[in-house]
Amino acid sequence: MTRLALHGGQPTRLKPFPQWPVFDTDEETEILKVLRSGRWTIGSEKIAEFENAFAAFQQARYGVACSSGSSALLISLKALNVGPGDEVIVPSYTFLATATSVIDSGAKPVFADIDPDTYTLDVRRLEGLITDRTKCVIPVHLGGCPADMDALNNLARRNGLSVLEDAAQAHGAEWRGRRVGAIGDIGAFSFYASKNMTAGEGGFITTNDAELADVARSISNVGRDLKAGWYEHVRYGWNFRMTAFQAAILLSQLRRLPQHMKRREDSARYLDSQLSKIDGVKPLRRPEEVTRHAYHLYIFRINPESFGLDNKEEFVKALKAEGIPCSSGYRPVYSYPFISSRAAGEPVHNINTERAAYHEAVWLPQYVLLAGKEDLDDVVAAIEKIREGG
């Protein structure tokens, strides 16, 4: 029996996975165009070019570039007129910005549990959370897997709610052939360093509603109405603008995205097939309505007891030691006191969220899926090695 690397044995893998971010002379050329233009911020043709290109890629009529995914969420909430006295339903298994953006808007988050098989918002649990103060629901396309947008839009229409898609991890993802971000009323994307396309930082808002797009653009530009003049501020806003350098990099990243999407999906299907054979391992379910999965994360579930371990953290430490980049993922958003103290209602304990966070979810970063089949076999071999107990 081979000794686990955690206990002094040889790691399963010694070479690195593909580096991230991926870039080449295309990004360099685009950056130099901006540099030499002397137009580095608002008004740059490069920003407009990227806004048009990414909106079209996501099948949205309108797109507004901004400074981050977090600012995209806040801008979207303010464009939807969410504010003090309102409540917004968010999943409790998500990055904390989904909830803090609600708090920053003046509203209160209400935490909903997730589907145990997909980790996206469990729509069946939402009816009981809706009150006369509920204004909006934020489905999160977690790890790049679209939430059930049919059920969410039906629920929203019945109850007069807005739908803000948190698509920070879901560039190019599709639900029934429609790309996320404008299936609901408005959508928010991130271009942070770890995302499937990145400029280090950056965000984006998509919508099919011209008025929402105009308001979002104004909010992100210190409340200006540029049709009226530079110093015509018509509403309260912030400087959440994207620079032309970011837009230039993202145009190159967007051109590369389709080939990366195919590689990630092929790799994820291969891992699904192989990991499903290991006792104590269960990949997340991909709903049949998901026609494209972005796979910003590859998430699988483990049963620590099947590995002879006391908890998930022991498994994560062992897998890292074998040379496989991984993490335990999110903790419940409501576990942060500075968030729960600003939430609506009584303290919650969402069973599926806590099971995912504390007991079963293991994440692989998206760049692992850009590797070749023999590299993915190392992932499988490392997990099998831990299963055998080293």
N, C-alpha and C positions, 0 to 999 in steps of 0.2 A: 504494500500500500504506500502510495506517494505521500510524503508529509506536506501539509498545507504550508504555504509561504508564510502565513501568519505565525506558524510554529517553527520557522527556520528552514522550511523546504524551498526548493527552486520554484519561483513564480511560473505560472502557466505561460505568461506572455512577458517578454522583455522589451520588445520594440513598441514604439508609440503608435497610436491610431492617427488617422489623417489630421493634420493641423487645421485649426479654425482660428480666424476666418480664412477663407480661400480668396485669393486675389491674384491678379496678374497685370500685365501692361495696359489692359483695358481700363482698369481703375485709374492708373497713372495718367493715361491720356485724357480721361474725363476731368480729373482734378486740374490738370494743366490748362485745359480750356477755360475753366472757371477762373483760375489764378490770373491768366492773361487777359480775361475779359474785364477785370476790375469791378465786376458786379458780384459780390460775394454773399449778398443777403436778399431780402425781399425785393422783388422787381427783377431778379435774375431769370432769364429765360430757362435756365437749367432747372429751377424749382418748378416752374410751370410744366416743363417737359416731363419731369418725374411725376408730378401730380396726375397728369393726363395718362401717363403710361401705367402707373400702378392702379389707378381707378379702373382703367379698362381691363387690366389683368384680373382684377377681382370682380369684374362684371358689374361695376357700380357706375352710375351716371356722373357722380361728383366725387372729388377727392380733395382733401386739405392736408398738406404736410404740416407737421409740428415737431416739437422738441423731444418728445418721449412718448412711450405708451401710456405712462401714468397721466401725462398732461392730455393725451387724446381722450382718456376716460373722463377726466374732469370737464374738458371742453364739451364733450358730447352730452354729459349730464346737464350742464348749464344751457346748452342749445335746446335741450328737451324741456327746459324750464323747471328742472328739479331744484328744490331749495328747502329752506326751513319749513318744518311741519310735515314734510313728505317722508315716506319710507320707500326703500328700494331693496328688493329681494336679490341676494347674492348667494352663490354657493359657498359653503364653509371650507371647501378644499380648493384653494386658489392662491395666487400671489396676493399679498396684503394690499396692493394698490387697488384691486377691485373694490375693496371695502373702504380704504382711506379716501379714495376719490369721492365716494358717496358722502363721507363725513366732511370733506373739504367743500362740498357743494352746499352744505348746511343741512342735508337730510340725514336720516338714520338708516344704517344697514339692518336688514333682517336676514338671518342666516338659514339657508335651506340645505338639506342633506343631498348627497350625490347618489347616483345609481351605482350599486356595488360592482357591476360588471363593466362599466364604461368610465366611471369616475366623473362623468358630466352631470349637470343638474338633473335631479330626479323630478320631472314635471308632476308626477303623481302626488308629490308631497307639497305642492305649492298652494293649492286651493285653501288649505287651512291657515296659511300665512298671510293671506290677502285681507287687508282692512280698508276702511274708507280713507286711510292716509296713504295707501300704496300707490305710487306714481309710476314705477318702472321696475322691470326685472332685467338682470344682467346675466345671461347665459355665458359661461366661459367654455371656449372650444379647447379644452384641456389637452395639452401635449400635441395639439394639432387635430384632434378628433372633434368634428362638429357635434354640438349638442342637438337634441331633438327639436329642430326648428319648426316642424309642422305642429307639434303639440304646444310648443311655446307661443307661437303666433296665434293659434286658436285660443289658448288661455288668455292671452293679452287682449285679443279682440272682445272676448266675452266680458272682460272686466275693465275695459278702457285703459289699459296700461301701455306704456311705451316699452320697446324692446331695444336694449343696447347690447350688441354683441361684443364681448371681450375676445377679440381675435388676435391677441398679442402673440400667440404661439401657432397661428393657423394660416400662414401665408399660402394661398393657393388651394386650401382645403375646400371640399365641395359636399353639399348635402343635396342629394337627388339631382346632381348635375349643375347646381347653382353654387357659385363660390360665395363663401361666407363674407360677412361685413355689410351687406346690403339686403340680406334676407329679412332681417328685422328693420327697425326704423333707421338705425345708425350703427356703425361699427368702429372699433378702435384697434389699431395695430401697433406693434413695437418693432424697432430696429436696433435694439440693444445688442451688445457684443455677442451674446450667446445665441441670438435668434437665427433662423434659417436664411435670412438675408440681413445684412447689418452694415451700418456706418459707424459703429461704436455706440452711438446714441441715435435717437430719432423716433418719431411716431407718425401716425397717419389716421385720418378719419374718412370713412366711406359712407355714402348715403345715396339714395335715389330721390331724395327730397331737396329741391333747389333752395327752399327757404332755410332748412336746417344747415345746408352747406354754407350759405351766406352768413348765417349767424355764427357758425363755428369758425369761419375764416375771420370774422370780425373779433370774436372773443380771443382768438389766438394772436391777434395783432393789436393788442391794447385797446380793443373796442372801437377801432376805426371803421369808418365807411369810406373806402378809398374812392368811391364814385363821387363823393362830395368834397374830398380834399384830405391832405395828410393830417391836418390838425382837427378834423371833424370826428370827434369821439362820440359815438351814439349810444354806447352801453359800457358797463364795467367789463374790463378785460385784462389780459395779462400778456406779457411778451413770451409766447410759447412758439416762436417761429423756428423753422428749420433753416440752416444755412445752405448756401448753394454748393458748398463742398460736400456736405452730406448727401444732397440730392444727386450730385455727380457720381459718387461712389455707389449709391443705391440703383442708379440706372444700369451700371455694370452688373451689380448683384442680381438685378431682376432678369437680365439676359441669361444669366447662368442658372437661375432658379429651376426652370423646368427639368433640366437634366439631373439636377440634384434631387428634385422631388421623386423622379422615377427611381433613382438609386435607393433613396430612403425607403420607398414603398416596397421595392423588391427585397431589400435587406430585412425589413420588418416581417414580411411574409415568411421569409426563410427562418428567422428566429422563432416566429410563432410555431412553425411546423416542428422545429427541433426541441424547443423548450417544453412544448406540450407533452413530450415523451418522458419528461423527468418528473418523477413523483415529488409532489410538494411545490411544483411550479405551475402557474396558470397565467398566461398572457391575458391582458384586457380584451374584452370582446369588441370587435369592430362591427357596428351596426350595418346591415345591408344597404341602408339608405346613404351611407357614407361612400360616395363615389370617388373621392380623393381624400386621403388622410395626409396631413402635413408632416406628421412624425417629428415634431420638434423634440419630443421625448419618446423613447421606447419604454413603456411601463409594463412591468410584469409583477405578479403577486406571488408571494412565497408563504409557505406554512413553516415557520421556524422549527416546529417539533419534528417535521419530516426530515430535517437536516440535523437533528439531535442538538439543536440550539435553544437557548432560553428566550431569545428575542431577535427581532429583525436587525438590530444594530450589530449584532455579532456576525450576521451574514454579510452585511454591507462592508464591515471591516475586512472580512476574509476575502471577499470578492475584489476589493481594492488592492489587497496585498498580492493577489494573483495577477495584477497588472491590468485589470479591467476598470475603467473610469465609471463610477456609479455614485448614486446618492440615495438618501432616505426620502428626499422630497419634502413637501410642505408639512407643516404642523397645522392644525385647525386655525383658521383666521381668528376665531373668537378666543383662542388661547392667549392672545396678546392683550394684556389689560388695557393698554391705551386705545384699543379698538373696542373691546367688549363693553367698556365703560361708556362708550358713545353710541352703542347699539340700541335698537328698539326692543322692548319686551324683556322677559326674564332670561337669566342665563340658560344657554342651550348645551346639549351634549348630543351631537348628531352621530349615531352609531356607525354608519358607513364611513363617514369622514374620519372618525377616530380609529376605526379598524385600518383604513388605508394609511393614515399618518403614522400610527404607532406600531402596527403589527405586520402589515403585508406588502405595502408598495415599495418597489425598488425601481429606480430610474436609471436609464442609460442616456447620455446626451446624444443629440442628433448627429454629431460628427462621427460617432461610432458606426452609424448606418451608412456612411459614405465609404466605408472600408470594403475590401473584397470578401468573397465567401470564406477563404481560408482564415481571415481575421475574425469573422463571425464565428467560425468553428472554435476559435480560442475562447470566445465568450461562453459557448456551450460547454466546452471542456472544463473551464474553470468552475462553472456551476456544478457540473457532474462530480468534479473533484471534491468540492465542498460537501456535496450530497453523500459521497462515499466516506466522508469523515477524515480525509487526508491520511 
